[in-house]
Amino acid sequence: MKTRLISIVLILLLSATFASAQISFGILGGVNFQNLNGKDYNGDKLENDMIIGYHAGVNVQIPIASEFYFQPGLLFTTKGADNTNGTLTYKIRLSYVELPLNFVYKGALGNGYLLVGFGPYVGYGIGGKVTTEGGAASVERDVEFKSVVEAGDPLTVAYFKAFDAGGNIFAGYEMAGGIFFHLNTQLGMLAINPEYKILTNDKSSIKNTGFGLSLGYRF
């Protein structure tokens, strides 16, 4: 009995050591092509223009089965959209700290590996600005993150909800030396516009959507 217990402990220790040896870390960055989709106050579809942003951060790759990995990460990312209404142009720029929680298939292909991943993400807004331009005039407002806008809240700032969440899908390739790249798409599932107590029959629903290209190095 004692021998069997010792054998089990040794197997567990060896398994843990092997798993630890297979854990890898990555740094990455890239470009975002982002938009804000959904409905406006009247329930009509938003007609926004896509903008270019960026992302940068780190992730860790943890083996869970042969050729399959759990890959959590931490990113700084910028999002937003442009909108033109008559002679006015609105430029919305939002900054998030984001936590993607992806499951990845990593299969040998040539001298490297094919990467296919998917999973949820959660994000938290940390800053942003909304710029209104018309002719030669330009007005810039800071973004304040809150879920409910009360009647007494100032109108000199732009309001959004801080919390965001949705899904990721990506595909790419990792070279033998550790350099990798992938194309990803992201679909926000939560509305980021706050509730305005001073408005009635508000049908607004604004969500982050976009895709991007990433380049990184795994070690």
C-alpha positions, 0 to 999 in steps of 0.5 A, spaced: 500 500 500 505 504 501 509 503 495 503 504 491 502 511 494 509 513 493 508 511 486 502 515 485 505 521 488 511 520 483 507 520 477 503 526 479 509 530 481 512 528 474 506 530 470 506 536 474 513 537 472 512 535 465 506 540 464 510 546 467 515 544 462 510 545 456 507 552 459 510 557 454 509 565 454 507 570 449 508 577 447 504 580 442 501 586 438 498 589 432 492 593 429 485 593 430 479 594 425 474 596 430 466 599 429 460 600 434 454 596 431 447 596 434 441 601 434 440 608 436 435 612 440 429 610 435 431 603 434 434 604 427 441 601 425 447 605 427 451 607 420 458 608 423 465 607 420 470 603 422 476 606 425 484 603 426 486 602 433 491 597 436 492 592 441 498 590 445 499 585 451 501 578 453 499 571 454 500 564 457 499 557 453 497 551 458 497 544 455 490 541 457 490 535 452 495 533 446 495 539 441 490 543 445 491 549 450 488 554 454 491 561 453 489 566 457 492 573 456 492 580 458 491 586 453 491 593 452 486 595 446 483 601 443 476 601 440 471 606 437 468 608 431 466 614 427 459 617 425 458 623 420 451 626 421 450 632 416 455 637 417 458 634 424 463 628 425 463 624 431 469 620 433 469 615 439 475 613 441 475 608 447 481 604 451 480 597 454 484 593 459 482 586 456 482 579 458 481 573 453 480 566 455 481 562 449 482 555 447 487 553 442 488 547 437 496 547 435 497 542 430 504 541 426 504 544 419 510 544 416 516 547 420 511 550 425 504 549 427 497 551 425 493 555 430 486 555 431 482 558 437 476 561 440 473 563 447 470 569 451 473 575 453 472 580 458 474 588 458 474 594 462 474 601 460 479 605 462 479 611 458 477 615 452 474 621 448 469 623 443 470 629 438 465 632 435 467 636 428 464 641 424 467 646 419 473 649 423 470 647 430 472 641 434 469 640 441 473 634 445 469 631 451 472 626 456 469 619 456 466 617 463 464 610 465 458 609 468 452 604 468 446 609 469 446 617 468 442 621 472 438 627 471 444 631 475 450 628 471 454 633 467 453 633 459 460 636 458 463 628 458 461 622 454 458 616 458 459 609 456 459 602 461 465 600 463 464 593 463 464 589 456 464 582 454 464 577 448 467 572 444 474 571 440 475 567 434 482 567 431 487 563 426 494 563 424 501 560 424 507 559 429 514 558 426 519 553 429 523 559 432 517 562 436 514 567 432 507 567 430 501 571 427 494 570 427 487 574 424 482 574 429 475 577 429 471 579 436 464 580 437 461 584 443 455 581 446 454 586 451 451 593 450 456 599 452 451 604 452 449 606 459 441 607 461 439 615 461 434 616 467 432 623 463 430 619 457 424 615 455 423 610 450 430 609 449 432 603 444 439 604 444 444 598 444 451 599 442 456 594 442 464 593 440 465 589 434 471 588 429 477 584 427 485 585 427 492 582 425 497 580 431 504 579 431 508 576 437 513 571 439 512 565 444 518 563 449 
